[in-house]
Amino acid sequence: MLRAGVAVTASDQDGDDRHGGGQVGLATRAKAKPKKPSQFKVLMLNDDYTPMEFVVMVLKRFFNMDLEQATQVMLHVHQRGVGVCGIFPYDIAETKVNQVMDCARANHHPLQCTLEKA
C-alpha cells in the first residue's frame, strides 16, 4: 500500500514505527469555559447609634462611592433598615465586610455589615 508516496511495509501496518511511517493521531479537547464566581451582596444594617456621617465615610472609603451615592445608600439603610453596598465575588465581599466591621469597632460604633448570596 502507498501512503503519500511512501511504501508501507507489513511492519508499518502492525504499528512498528522504526521507519517513521506510523500515523500520529491528533487529540483535541473542547475548552471548558471558566465558571463565573458566585456573587455576594454586602449589606449594611441600620442602628440607632452610628452617626450618618460615619456611614457615609465608610461607604466612600471602602466602596469607592462619591458623596451623593454614599448619602443615598446611607439614607436607604436609615429608612429601610438595610441596604446593599455592592455585589462582589465571595473573597472581596468578605474582605469588605471585615474592613467595615474593623473600622466601626475601632471608632466605637455598633455598625453592622454582612453578606448574602446575590
MDTraj code that builds the backbone (N, CA, C; nanometers):
import mdtraj as md
import numpy as np

residues = "MET LEU ARG ALA GLY VAL ALA VAL THR ALA SER ASP GLN ASP GLY ASP ASP ARG HIS GLY GLY GLY GLN VAL GLY LEU ALA THR ARG ALA LYS ALA LYS PRO LYS LYS PRO SER GLN PHE LYS VAL LEU MET LEU ASN ASP ASP TYR THR PRO MET GLU PHE VAL VAL MET VAL LEU LYS ARG PHE PHE ASN MET ASP LEU GLU GLN ALA THR GLN VAL MET LEU HIS VAL HIS GLN ARG GLY VAL GLY VAL CYS GLY ILE PHE PRO TYR ASP ILE ALA GLU THR LYS VAL ASN GLN VAL MET ASP CYS ALA ARG ALA ASN HIS HIS PRO LEU GLN CYS THR LEU GLU LYS ALA".split()
xyz = np.array([
    [0.0848, -0.1171, 0.0000],
    [0.0000, 0.0000, 0.0000],
    [0.0892, 0.1232, 0.0000],
    [0.0450, 0.2290, -0.0668],
    [0.1207, 0.3532, -0.0722],
    [0.0529, 0.4581, 0.0156],
    [0.1351, 0.5313, 0.0873],
    [0.0822, 0.6411, 0.1673],
    [0.1706, 0.7613, 0.1381],
    [0.1120, 0.8642, 0.0807],
    [0.1836, 0.9881, 0.0468],
    [0.3147, 0.9587, -0.0235],
    [0.3109, 0.8672, -0.1174],
    [0.4290, 0.8364, -0.1970],
    [0.5297, 0.7485, -0.1264],
    [0.4972, 0.6947, -0.0094],
    [0.5890, 0.6091, 0.0652],
    [0.5294, 0.4698, 0.0713],
    [0.6091, 0.3716, 0.0437],
    [0.5619, 0.2332, 0.0508],
    [0.5471, 0.1952, 0.1967],
    [0.4351, 0.1333, 0.2294],
    [0.4090, 0.0905, 0.3659],
    [0.4375, -0.0583, 0.3719],
    [0.5243, -0.0958, 0.4623],
    [0.5591, -0.2367, 0.4769],
    [0.4666, -0.3002, 0.5787],
    [0.4761, -0.4317, 0.5907],
    [0.3928, -0.5047, 0.6862],
    [0.4235, -0.4603, 0.8280],
    [0.5490, -0.4305, 0.8554],
    [0.5835, -0.3872, 0.9915],
    [0.5220, -0.2513, 1.0231],
    [0.5098, -0.1632, 0.9213],
    [0.4460, -0.0336, 0.9420],
    [0.2986, -0.0506, 0.9753],
    [0.2338, -0.1445, 0.9093],
    [0.0917, -0.1659, 0.9323],
    [0.0662, -0.2267, 1.0691],
    [0.1635, -0.2981, 1.1221],
    [0.1485, -0.3609, 1.2529],
    [0.1785, -0.2640, 1.3668],
    [0.2142, -0.1407, 1.3338],
    [0.2388, -0.0412, 1.4374],
    [0.3855, -0.0214, 1.4649],
    [0.4757, -0.0927, 1.3916],
    [0.6188, -0.0737, 1.4109],
    [0.6565, 0.0567, 1.3432],
    [0.7099, 0.1526, 1.4172],
    [0.7333, 0.2852, 1.3632],
    [0.8821, 0.3127, 1.3450],
    [0.9630, 0.2097, 1.3169],
    [1.1065, 0.2278, 1.3017],
    [1.1408, 0.3139, 1.1823],
    [1.0553, 0.3165, 1.0834],
    [1.0853, 0.3883, 0.9602],
    [1.0139, 0.5230, 0.9531],
    [0.9490, 0.5651, 1.0600],
    [0.8826, 0.6943, 1.0602],
    [0.7537, 0.6963, 0.9820],
    [0.7020, 0.5805, 0.9447],
    [0.5811, 0.5760, 0.8633],
    [0.4533, 0.5632, 0.9439],
    [0.4627, 0.5564, 1.0761],
    [0.3424, 0.5422, 1.1576],
    [0.2585, 0.6693, 1.1553],
    [0.1305, 0.6525, 1.1710],
    [0.0417, 0.7682, 1.1720],
    [0.0278, 0.8202, 1.3134],
    [0.0152, 0.9501, 1.3233],
    [0.0000, 1.0142, 1.4542],
    [-0.1401, 1.0729, 1.4609],
    [-0.2153, 1.0377, 1.5657],
    [-0.3499, 1.0924, 1.5837],
    [-0.3413, 1.2233, 1.6607],
    [-0.4289, 1.3138, 1.6290],
    [-0.4322, 1.4430, 1.6956],
    [-0.5517, 1.4447, 1.7899],
    [-0.5236, 1.4548, 1.9172],
    [-0.6320, 1.4590, 2.0157],
    [-0.6731, 1.6037, 2.0350],
    [-0.7993, 1.6295, 2.0301],
    [-0.8486, 1.7647, 2.0563],
    [-0.9333, 1.7619, 2.1818],
    [-0.9311, 1.8707, 2.2527],
    [-1.0076, 1.8819, 2.3765],
    [-1.0918, 2.0078, 2.3692],
    [-1.2183, 1.9941, 2.3987],
    [-1.3055, 2.1110, 2.3996],
    [-1.2651, 2.1989, 2.5172],
    [-1.2540, 2.3279, 2.4935],
    [-1.2184, 2.4201, 2.6004],
    [-1.3399, 2.4440, 2.6885],
    [-1.3217, 2.4189, 2.8150],
    [-1.4294, 2.4442, 2.9102],
    [-1.4255, 2.5913, 2.9479],
    [-1.5387, 2.6569, 2.9392],
    [-1.5443, 2.7979, 2.9778],
    [-1.5353, 2.8062, 3.1293],
    [-1.4530, 2.8987, 3.1787],
    [-1.4444, 2.9126, 3.3239],
    [-1.5784, 2.9593, 3.3806],
    [-1.6149, 2.8992, 3.4914],
    [-1.7414, 2.9337, 3.5558],
    [-1.7260, 3.0665, 3.6295],
    [-1.8245, 3.1541, 3.6123],
    [-1.8217, 3.2822, 3.6822],
    [-1.8331, 3.2564, 3.8326],
    [-1.7543, 3.3280, 3.9128],
    [-1.7642, 3.3069, 4.0573],
    [-1.9005, 3.3539, 4.1094],
    [-1.9466, 3.2877, 4.2131],
    [-2.0720, 3.3285, 4.2761],
    [-2.0575, 3.4699, 4.3292],
    [-2.1651, 3.5441, 4.3215],
    [-2.1645, 3.6836, 4.3651],
    [-2.2360, 3.6966, 4.5003],
    [-2.1881, 3.7895, 4.5814],
    [-2.2442, 3.8121, 4.7142],
    [-2.2715, 3.9603, 4.7350],
    [-2.3862, 3.9889, 4.7967],
    [-2.4229, 4.1267, 4.8307],
    [-2.3622, 4.1604, 4.9663],
    [-2.3016, 4.2776, 4.9736],
    [-2.2557, 4.3298, 5.1021],
    [-2.3674, 4.4197, 5.1529],
    [-2.4199, 4.3857, 5.2697],
    [-2.5337, 4.4569, 5.3274],
    [-2.4922, 4.5338, 5.4515],
    [-2.5435, 4.6559, 5.4637],
    [-2.5217, 4.7359, 5.5829],
    [-2.6547, 4.7427, 5.6579],
    [-2.6468, 4.7251, 5.7901],
    [-2.7675, 4.7243, 5.8732],
    [-2.7773, 4.8536, 5.9525],
    [-2.8982, 4.9026, 5.9680],
    [-2.9221, 5.0256, 6.0420],
    [-2.9120, 5.0002, 6.1920],
    [-2.8671, 5.1010, 6.2625],
    [-2.8741, 5.1009, 6.4088],
    [-2.9053, 5.2442, 6.4529],
    [-2.9369, 5.2598, 6.5794],
    [-2.9776, 5.3920, 6.6287],
    [-2.8616, 5.4731, 6.6852],
    [-2.7379, 5.4258, 6.6696],
    [-2.6260, 5.4910, 6.7364],
    [-2.5162, 5.5411, 6.6429],
    [-2.4918, 5.4710, 6.5322],
    [-2.3834, 5.5101, 6.4417],
    [-2.4217, 5.6380, 6.3685],
    [-2.3362, 5.7408, 6.3757],
    [-2.3682, 5.8673, 6.3069],
    [-2.3757, 5.8483, 6.1543],
    [-2.4680, 5.9203, 6.0935],
    [-2.4857, 5.9122, 5.9489],
    [-2.3581, 5.9513, 5.8750],
    [-2.2861, 6.0495, 5.9295],
    [-2.1616, 6.0944, 5.8659],
    [-2.0583, 5.9819, 5.8611],
    [-2.0551, 5.9012, 5.9663],
    [-1.9612, 5.7894, 5.9706],
    [-1.9967, 5.6858, 5.8638],
    [-2.1258, 5.6587, 5.8497],
    [-2.1709, 5.5622, 5.7480],
    [-2.1326, 5.6127, 5.6083],
    [-2.1536, 5.7399, 5.5828],
    [-2.1165, 5.7974, 5.4527],
    [-1.9661, 5.7822, 5.4299],
    [-1.8858, 5.8099, 5.5331],
    [-1.7403, 5.7967, 5.5208],
    [-1.7022, 5.6521, 5.4880],
    [-1.7654, 5.5566, 5.5540],
    [-1.7365, 5.4143, 5.5303],
    [-1.7712, 5.3760, 5.3861],
    [-1.8853, 5.4218, 5.3389],
    [-1.9274, 5.3897, 5.2017],
    [-1.8317, 5.4500, 5.0989],
    [-1.7848, 5.5695, 5.1250],
    [-1.6890, 5.6330, 5.0334],
    [-1.5551, 5.5600, 5.0377],
    [-1.5103, 5.5292, 5.1570],
    [-1.3765, 5.4710, 5.1750],
    [-1.3660, 5.3270, 5.1256],
    [-1.4618, 5.2432, 5.1631],
    [-1.4495, 5.1004, 5.1332],
    [-1.5237, 5.0559, 5.0076],
    [-1.6158, 5.1397, 4.9602],
    [-1.6938, 5.1009, 4.8418],
    [-1.6772, 5.2002, 4.7270],
    [-1.5835, 5.2912, 4.7414],
    [-1.5484, 5.3880, 4.6366],
    [-1.6693, 5.4654, 4.5822],
    [-1.7610, 5.4992, 4.6708],
    [-1.8780, 5.5782, 4.6297],
    [-1.8446, 5.7259, 4.6392],
    [-1.9085, 5.8053, 4.5529],
    [-1.8944, 5.9504, 4.5677],
    [-1.9911, 5.9951, 4.6779],
    [-1.9842, 6.1214, 4.7148],
    [-2.0645, 6.1725, 4.8260],
    [-2.2138, 6.1518, 4.8031],
    [-2.2604, 6.1812, 4.6822],
    [-2.4035, 6.1682, 4.6525],
    [-2.4500, 6.0227, 4.6632],
    [-2.3752, 5.9330, 4.6032],
    [-2.4119, 5.7914, 4.6055],
    [-2.4083, 5.7371, 4.7493],
    [-2.3038, 5.7721, 4.8253],
    [-2.2922, 5.7259, 4.9641],
    [-2.4068, 5.7787, 5.0494],
    [-2.4458, 5.9029, 5.0258],
    [-2.5572, 5.9621, 5.1004],
    [-2.6881, 5.8900, 5.0679],
    [-2.7096, 5.8573, 4.9426],
    [-2.8307, 5.7849, 4.9035],
    [-2.8377, 5.6472, 4.9697],
    [-2.7262, 5.5745, 4.9695],
    [-2.7238, 5.4415, 5.0322],
    [-2.7448, 5.4548, 5.1827],
    [-2.6792, 5.5518, 5.2444],
    [-2.6951, 5.5728, 5.3882],
    [-2.8405, 5.6013, 5.4239],
    [-2.9070, 5.6869, 5.3465],
    [-3.0481, 5.7181, 5.3731],
    [-3.1375, 5.5960, 5.3526],
    [-3.1056, 5.5162, 5.2517],
    [-3.1811, 5.3926, 5.2280],
    [-3.1678, 5.2997, 5.3490],
    [-3.0458, 5.2837, 5.4004],
    [-3.0227, 5.1998, 5.5179],
    [-3.0987, 5.2576, 5.6372],
    [-3.0931, 5.3882, 5.6549],
    [-3.1592, 5.4546, 5.7673],
    [-3.3111, 5.4357, 5.7626],
    [-3.3694, 5.4489, 5.6439],
    [-3.5153, 5.4425, 5.6300],
    [-3.5697, 5.3006, 5.6229],
    [-3.4948, 5.2086, 5.5637],
    [-3.5466, 5.0726, 5.5411],
    [-3.4828, 4.9659, 5.6296],
    [-3.3780, 5.0039, 5.7021],
    [-3.3168, 4.9091, 5.7953],
    [-3.1988, 4.8324, 5.7382],
    [-3.1883, 4.8240, 5.6079],
    [-3.0783, 4.7511, 5.5444],
    [-3.0592, 4.8065, 5.4035],
    [-2.9358, 4.8008, 5.3546],
    [-2.9076, 4.8481, 5.2197],
    [-2.7887, 4.7750, 5.1604],
    [-2.7871, 4.7651, 5.0284],
    [-2.6794, 4.6976, 4.9567],
    [-2.5681, 4.7987, 4.9282],
    [-2.4473, 4.7635, 4.9709],
    [-2.3302, 4.8481, 4.9465],
    [-2.2612, 4.8116, 4.8153],
    [-2.2797, 4.6879, 4.7721],
    [-2.2176, 4.6422, 4.6484],
    [-2.2326, 4.4916, 4.6340],
    [-2.2008, 4.4422, 4.5147],
    [-2.2072, 4.2987, 4.4856],
    [-2.0704, 4.2571, 4.4322],
    [-2.0130, 4.1530, 4.4955],
    [-1.8755, 4.1132, 4.4676],
    [-1.8615, 3.9612, 4.4746],
    [-1.7505, 3.9078, 4.4199],
    [-1.7177, 3.7672, 4.4462],
    [-1.6956, 3.7490, 4.5964],
    [-1.7079, 3.6260, 4.6448],
    [-1.7062, 3.5995, 4.7886],
    [-1.5853, 3.6597, 4.8603],
    [-1.4654, 3.6363, 4.8097],
    [-1.3449, 3.6832, 4.8794],
    [-1.3442, 3.8350, 4.8969],
    [-1.3851, 3.9060, 4.7938],
    [-1.3879, 4.0522, 4.8016],
    [-1.4979, 4.0980, 4.8969],
    [-1.6157, 4.0362, 4.8877],
    [-1.7264, 4.0721, 4.9771],
    [-1.6876, 4.0489, 5.1228],
    [-1.6258, 3.9359, 5.1503],
    [-1.5840, 3.9042, 5.2876],
    [-1.4813, 4.0057, 5.3378],
    [-1.3888, 4.0431, 5.2525],
    [-1.2872, 4.1427, 5.2904],
    [-1.3519, 4.2765, 5.3225],
    [-1.4474, 4.3190, 5.2402],
    [-1.5144, 4.4470, 5.2630],
    [-1.5935, 4.4454, 5.3936],
    [-1.6629, 4.3364, 5.4213],
    [-1.7369, 4.3242, 5.5476],
    [-1.6401, 4.3379, 5.6650],
    [-1.5275, 4.2679, 5.6571],
    [-1.4289, 4.2754, 5.7663],
    [-1.3709, 4.4154, 5.7811],
    [-1.3450, 4.4838, 5.6694],
    [-1.2923, 4.6203, 5.6760],
    [-1.3915, 4.7138, 5.7444],
    [-1.5194, 4.7033, 5.7059],
    [-1.6224, 4.7892, 5.7655],
    [-1.6350, 4.7602, 5.9151],
    [-1.6412, 4.6330, 5.9502],
    [-1.6582, 4.5957, 6.0913],
    [-1.5374, 4.6387, 6.1751],
    [-1.4175, 4.6236, 6.1221],
    [-1.2969, 4.6657, 6.1942],
    [-1.2953, 4.8171, 6.2145],
    [-1.3314, 4.8895, 6.1095],
    [-1.3347, 5.0357, 6.1171],
    [-1.4394, 5.0824, 6.2184],
    [-1.5568, 5.0218, 6.2154],
    [-1.6637, 5.0589, 6.3093],
    [-1.6203, 5.0307, 6.4527],
    [-1.5620, 4.9142, 6.4748],
    [-1.5165, 4.8764, 6.6085],
    [-1.4064, 4.9722, 6.6576],
    [-1.3128, 5.0057, 6.5696],
    [-1.2032, 5.0964, 6.6060],
    [-1.2545, 5.2356, 6.6419],
    [-1.3695, 5.2730, 6.5861],
    [-1.4288, 5.4051, 6.6141],
    [-1.5436, 5.3972, 6.7141],
    [-1.5566, 5.2823, 6.7777],
    [-1.6553, 5.2603, 6.8838],
    [-1.7994, 5.2792, 6.8366],
    [-1.8279, 5.2304, 6.7158],
    [-1.9638, 5.2346, 6.6621],
    [-2.0165, 5.0918, 6.6471],
    [-2.1459, 5.0716, 6.6714],
    [-2.2030, 4.9371, 6.6604],
    [-2.2475, 4.8992, 6.5187],
    [-2.2007, 4.9714, 6.4184],
    [-2.2401, 4.9461, 6.2799],
    [-2.2172, 4.8000, 6.2434],
    [-2.3173, 4.7401, 6.1797],
    [-2.3089, 4.6001, 6.1380],
    [-2.3120, 4.5904, 5.9868],
    [-2.2322, 4.4985, 5.9353],
    [-2.2240, 4.4749, 5.7918],
    [-2.2168, 4.3233, 5.7736],
    [-2.2827, 4.2733, 5.6730],
    [-2.2852, 4.1292, 5.6496],
    [-2.2895, 4.1032, 5.4994],
    [-2.2894, 3.9754, 5.4622],
    [-2.3021, 3.9428, 5.3200],
    [-2.4026, 3.8305, 5.3027],
    [-2.4598, 3.8251, 5.1839],
    [-2.5515, 3.7159, 5.1477],
    [-2.5362, 3.6896, 4.9984],
    [-2.5677, 3.5679, 4.9591],
    [-2.5567, 3.5299, 4.8181],
    [-2.6499, 3.6154, 4.7345],
    [-2.5970, 3.6675, 4.6247],
    [-2.6758, 3.7560, 4.5372],
    [-2.7723, 3.6752, 4.4513],
])
top = md.Topology()
chain = top.add_chain()
for i, resn in enumerate(residues, 1):
    res = top.add_residue(resn, chain, resSeq=i)
    for name in ("N", "CA", "C"):
        top.add_atom(name, md.element.get_by_symbol(name[0]), res)
traj = md.Trajectory(xyz[None], top)
